[in-house]
Amino acid sequence: MKSDSVKLGLIGAGAWGINYIKTISKVKGIKLVGICTKSGRFKKNYLFKKDFLIYKDWKKLVSTKNIDGVIIASPANTHFQIAKYCICLGIPIIVEKPITLNLSQANYIYELAKKNKAIVFVNHIHLYHPAFKELKKKVKDSKNIISLYSVAGGNGPFRKDVRALWDWGSHDIAMSIDIMGSSPEIIEASYLSKSNEESREGEIIQAQLLFEKQKKATLIFGNLMKNKRRIFDLKTEKQIFRYQPLEKEHLIKISNYQNKFLFSAKKIPSSLSAMEILINDFINQIKKKEEKFNDLKLALKVTSVIESISYLLN
């Protein structure tokens, strides 16, 4: 395959799908050849002027012969059916988180991917962020970690197909498992806030994940927060590293010296966004034609934790 011949299809042109379209336009060596969307509003968008075909049926898009990979950015309750179909056709895919909305479906996709030696990326986007990658370099061994703490959420979104637990919690749970290198041994969860209004059904959840050697991750997330927030703290004996992608400085170090906290900014030497890194990794994997389902292993662990939290809250 020539370096400039990777052709991608996109299923779903909502807010996140638009982000993919904008990102793909920045990455050399790929071309967006088709988009599946049922949104009439999309046609009024300036992006519609780009050189790609519009499909209403995603099966017609993925069945075209001039496609090398597919990005699945459709509603979460459609991920299982689309991912299964693409894997069986031998089409490399990126699936937005959550991979599915239950563990049995996630297990099915994992086993199917292994059987077909598939290329499957699951977009837990923060794992691709340059600042989060830098954070992992700071603590190469989980033995140095005392605890994790995160707060993430906003005023919405309020979706009909997926609750905030899946929408917001997937990210922080994925980051915690990725940092710790294993699944939690004990899970606790409680509501900090809950709304059952029909147009504003939401929640703020506090989850405690206890990993081996009593290392704890305290995660607070939900869609009933006044303002959008995201911080992820990694605490060691001497300092705290804070990942904060919504701030000007995406990674800072907080040192405890005589009970005073000193904040020092850490600039990350990368001009690429997390999504650009994801897309580049995806097309490189397509060119190499090598199977990839490590993302699915993590997605299985994340799905298992979310199901456990859901059970505890019911």
matplotlib code that plots the C-alpha trace (Angstrom):
import matplotlib.pyplot as plt

x = [0.0, 1.4, 1.8, -0.8, -3.5, -5.2, -8.9, -11.2, -14.9, -16.7, -19.9, -21.6, -21.3, -22.3, -20.0, -17.3, -17.6, -17.0, -13.8, -12.7, -13.4, -11.4, -8.5, -8.3, -8.0, -4.8, -3.2, -1.1, -1.4, -5.1, -8.4, -11.9, -14.0, -17.4, -19.5, -22.7, -25.0, -28.8, -28.4, -29.9, -28.0, -24.7, -25.4, -25.5, -22.1, -19.1, -17.5, -20.0, -18.1, -15.2, -14.6, -16.5, -19.7, -22.7, -24.4, -27.6, -26.9, -23.7, -23.6, -23.3, -20.4, -18.4, -19.1, -17.5, -14.3, -12.2, -12.1, -9.1, -10.5, -13.6, -14.2, -17.2, -18.5, -22.1, -24.3, -22.9, -25.8, -24.9, -21.2, -21.6, -23.4, -21.2, -17.9, -18.9, -19.8, -16.6, -14.4, -16.1, -15.3, -11.7, -11.9, -9.7, -11.7, -11.6, -14.5, -15.4, -15.7, -17.6, -16.8, -20.3, -22.9, -22.5, -19.6, -21.0, -21.0, -17.5, -16.2, -17.8, -16.0, -12.7, -12.9, -14.1, -11.1, -8.6, -10.2, -9.9, -6.6, -8.3, -7.0, -9.3, -8.6, -10.9, -10.7, -10.2, -8.9, -6.9, -4.6, -3.4, -2.9, 0.8, 0.4, -1.0, 1.8, 4.3, 2.6, 3.1, 6.8, 7.1, 6.0, 7.3, 6.5, 3.2, 5.2, 5.9, 2.2, 0.4, -3.0, -5.0, -7.7, -9.8, -12.8, -14.4, -17.7, -19.9, -23.4, -24.4, -24.5, -27.9, -28.2, -31.1, -28.9, -26.2, -25.9, -23.1, -21.5, -20.6, -20.1, -17.8, -16.7, -15.1, -12.2, -11.2, -11.5, -9.4, -6.7, -6.6, -6.3, -3.7, -1.6, -1.9, -1.4, -4.2, -7.9, -9.1, -9.6, -12.3, -14.9, -17.1, -19.5, -22.1, -24.1, -23.1, -26.0, -28.8, -31.6, -34.5, -35.9, -37.0, -35.0, -32.1, -31.6, -28.1, -25.8, -22.6, -20.9, -18.0, -16.2, -13.4, -11.1, -8.8, -5.8, -3.2, -1.1, -4.0, -3.4, -6.7, -8.2, -10.9, -12.9, -15.7, -17.5, -20.9, -23.1, -24.6, -21.6, -22.0, -18.9, -16.8, -13.9, -11.2, -8.3, -6.4, -3.9, -1.2, 0.3, 3.7, 5.6, 7.1, 4.7, 1.5, 1.4, -1.8, -3.1, -5.5, -6.2, -8.7, -6.2, -3.4, -0.8, -1.8, 0.5, 1.8, 3.8, 2.7, 5.5, 5.0, 7.7, 7.2, 3.4, 3.5, 2.4, 4.6, 3.1, 5.4, 4.3, 5.4, 5.2, 4.7, 6.9, 4.3, 2.4, 0.0, -3.4, -4.5, -6.8, -4.0, -1.8, -4.7, -5.3, -1.6, -1.3, -4.3, -3.1, 0.4, -1.2, -3.2, 0.0, 1.8, -1.2, -0.6, -3.4, -4.0, -6.5, -4.7, -7.2, -9.9, -8.2, -8.4, -12.0, -13.0, -11.6, -13.2, -16.6, -16.3, -15.7, -18.6, -20.9, -19.8, -20.4, -23.9, -24.7, -23.6, -25.7, -28.9]
y = [0.0, 3.4, 5.9, 8.2, 5.6, 5.0, 5.5, 5.8, 5.8, 7.5, 6.3, 9.0, 12.8, 14.2, 16.5, 13.9, 12.8, 16.4, 16.3, 13.3, 15.0, 18.1, 15.9, 13.8, 16.9, 17.7, 14.2, 13.5, 10.2, 9.5, 10.4, 10.4, 8.8, 8.3, 9.3, 7.7, 10.1, 10.6, 14.2, 16.7, 19.4, 18.0, 18.9, 22.6, 22.4, 23.7, 20.3, 18.9, 20.6, 18.2, 15.4, 12.4, 10.6, 10.6, 7.4, 6.8, 3.1, 2.2, -1.3, 0.3, 2.4, -0.4, -2.7, -0.4, -1.8, 1.4, 1.5, 0.6, 1.4, 2.6, 4.9, 4.1, 7.3, 6.5, 6.2, 3.7, 1.3, 0.7, -0.1, -3.8, -4.5, -2.3, -3.5, -7.1, -6.5, -4.8, -7.3, -10.1, -8.2, -7.8, -4.0, -2.3, -0.1, 2.6, 2.4, 5.3, 4.5, 2.7, -0.4, -1.8, -1.2, -4.7, -7.1, -10.1, -8.0, -6.7, -10.2, -11.3, -8.5, -9.4, -13.1, -12.3, -9.9, -12.5, -15.1, -12.8, -11.3, -7.9, -4.4, -2.8, 0.5, 1.7, 5.4, 6.2, 9.5, 10.6, 7.6, 9.2, 12.7, 13.8, 15.1, 11.8, 9.9, 12.2, 11.5, 7.8, 8.4, 10.2, 7.1, 4.1, 1.7, 1.5, 0.7, 4.4, 5.3, 6.0, 6.9, 8.3, 11.0, 12.4, 14.8, 14.9, 16.0, 18.9, 20.1, 17.3, 15.7, 14.1, 11.1, 8.7, 5.7, 6.0, 7.3, 9.4, 6.4, 5.1, 8.5, 10.2, 7.2, 5.3, 7.8, 7.9, 4.2, 3.5, 6.0, 4.4, 0.8, 1.9, 3.6, 0.7, -2.0, -4.2, -4.3, -3.2, -6.0, -4.1, -1.6, 0.7, 3.3, 5.8, 8.7, 12.2, 13.6, 12.3, 13.7, 11.8, 14.6, 13.3, 15.9, 16.1, 12.6, 12.6, 11.7, 12.4, 9.3, 8.7, 5.4, 3.9, 1.3, -0.6, -2.1, -4.5, -3.5, -1.2, 1.4, 3.4, 5.4, 7.8, 8.9, 11.5, 12.0, 12.9, 15.1, 17.3, 19.5, 23.3, 23.7, 21.3, 19.9, 17.3, 16.7, 13.5, 13.4, 10.8, 10.9, 9.6, 10.0, 13.4, 15.0, 15.0, 15.0, 16.5, 15.9, 18.7, 18.8, 21.6, 24.1, 26.0, 23.8, 20.2, 18.7, 20.2, 19.0, 19.7, 19.3, 19.3, 21.3, 22.3, 21.9, 24.4, 23.3, 24.6, 24.5, 24.2, 24.1, 21.3, 22.0, 18.9, 18.8, 17.7, 19.7, 16.8, 16.5, 13.2, 12.5, 13.1, 10.7, 8.1, 8.5, 8.3, 5.1, 3.7, 4.2, 3.0, -0.2, -0.6, -0.2, -2.8, -5.2, -6.5, -7.5, -5.2, -5.8, -4.6, -1.8, -4.4, -6.0, -2.6, -2.0, -5.3, -4.3, -0.9, -2.5, -4.9, -2.1, -0.1, -3.0, -3.6, 0.1, -0.1, -3.1, -1.4, 1.6, -0.3]
z = [0.0, -1.0, 1.8, 0.3, -0.5, 2.9, 2.4, 5.4, 6.0, 8.9, 10.5, 12.6, 11.9, 15.3, 17.3, 17.7, 14.0, 13.0, 15.1, 13.1, 9.8, 10.9, 12.1, 9.0, 6.9, 8.8, 8.5, 5.4, 3.6, 4.1, 2.4, 3.8, 1.0, 2.7, 5.6, 6.9, 8.6, 9.0, 10.1, 7.7, 9.5, 8.3, 4.7, 5.7, 7.3, 5.4, 5.8, 3.4, 0.5, 1.0, -1.5, 0.0, -0.5, 1.9, 2.9, 4.9, 5.2, 7.0, 5.5, 2.0, 3.2, 4.7, 1.7, -0.8, -2.3, -2.1, 1.7, 3.9, 7.4, 9.2, 12.1, 14.2, 15.9, 15.9, 19.1, 21.6, 21.2, 17.6, 18.2, 18.6, 15.4, 13.2, 14.8, 14.4, 10.7, 9.9, 11.6, 9.7, 6.5, 7.5, 7.7, 10.3, 12.7, 15.3, 17.7, 20.0, 23.6, 25.0, 22.8, 23.7, 26.5, 28.1, 28.9, 27.0, 23.7, 24.5, 25.0, 21.7, 19.8, 21.5, 20.6, 17.1, 16.7, 17.8, 15.5, 12.5, 13.5, 13.2, 13.6, 16.3, 18.0, 20.9, 21.3, 25.0, 23.7, 26.8, 26.5, 23.2, 24.7, 24.7, 28.3, 29.5, 27.7, 29.5, 32.8, 32.3, 31.7, 35.0, 36.9, 34.9, 37.7, 39.5, 42.7, 42.9, 42.9, 46.2, 44.8, 41.9, 42.0, 39.2, 38.7, 35.3, 34.0, 32.9, 32.4, 30.1, 27.7, 28.4, 26.0, 25.5, 24.7, 27.3, 30.9, 32.2, 33.8, 30.4, 28.8, 31.4, 33.5, 30.6, 30.3, 34.0, 34.5, 31.3, 32.5, 36.0, 34.6, 32.1, 34.7, 37.3, 34.6, 36.0, 36.9, 40.3, 42.9, 44.8, 43.5, 45.5, 44.2, 45.3, 43.9, 44.8, 42.8, 40.7, 38.5, 37.0, 35.0, 31.5, 29.6, 32.1, 33.4, 34.9, 37.7, 39.5, 40.7, 43.1, 42.4, 44.4, 42.7, 45.0, 43.1, 44.4, 47.4, 48.6, 45.9, 45.5, 42.6, 43.6, 40.6, 40.5, 37.2, 35.8, 33.7, 36.5, 37.1, 36.7, 34.5, 32.4, 34.3, 33.9, 36.3, 36.9, 39.8, 40.2, 43.7, 44.7, 48.0, 47.1, 44.6, 42.6, 38.8, 37.5, 34.0, 33.1, 29.3, 29.6, 31.0, 29.3, 30.8, 30.3, 32.9, 36.1, 39.0, 42.6, 45.1, 48.9, 50.6, 54.2, 53.8, 50.8, 47.4, 44.6, 41.1, 38.2, 34.6, 32.3, 28.5, 26.4, 23.3, 20.8, 18.2, 17.5, 19.1, 20.8, 17.8, 15.3, 17.2, 17.2, 13.4, 12.6, 14.7, 13.0, 9.4, 10.3, 11.6, 8.4, 6.4, 8.4, 8.1, 11.6, 14.0, 16.9, 19.7, 22.8, 23.0, 23.2, 26.3, 28.0, 26.8, 28.3, 31.7, 31.5, 30.6, 33.4, 36.0, 34.6, 34.8, 38.4, 39.3, 37.6, 39.7, 42.9, 42.2, 41.4]

ax = plt.figure().add_subplot(projection="3d")
ax.plot(x, y, z, "-o")
ax.set_aspect("equal")
plt.show()
